[in-house]
Amino acid sequence: MSLGYNPPPLTPDLYVWGQSLIAYLQRTASRLAFRRGDARTSEDGVILWDEVNGYPVVSKAGSFRQIVLADGYSMLAITGDVVAAAINTAYPLTWDSPAIVGDGITLSGSELTFVESGFYAISFAAQIQSASAADVNFWFWPRVNTVDVPGSTIKSSLHNNGGTNVVSRTSIFYFDAGDVLQAMWAVDRLDGILSEEAATAFAPVTPAVTLSITRVRA
């Protein structure tokens, strides 16, 4: 590994060399050494800058692992009611704009695209509402690259007219760079909606749906 900056060579005039060395240390003390190629170390806790991928890495158990920077986060919401056009039909949720989307994730309508691979904590919540005394069933699940994620569906039911409930789940997902995430939903009666609640004198607006994403590790 190398800083990419060479210290001044030793000269007969030690005073001049010492001044040059001090200036060199001041320029480079805050810089990380660069990880060159497939560098390895047997010592834990060595921090380097991976110049190929553009992020810091730290050694652990004989290999270098990415130090996750403040990239790859989102806070999304839908502030109006969401109504299905047909029963038992999958629909993607389209997020309000502007939304809070950090470096590493881009938003286009219902599609969230991940710039960097890694593990992400995703927290989803929806306020469901029924305008029927009959049972109304709601389904929610993630879709990645147009493929539904196996074993990921949330199902919830309401059976009281005018009743509301909040459905939520937090999970960890791994995404490759370029993967596209959509939040899908369906309902088996059209009088089941995702409901926004207006502000009251004592509480702010309740959004119909929220989604937060945080990158937790590479």
Disulfide bonds with the S-S distance in Angstrom:
none
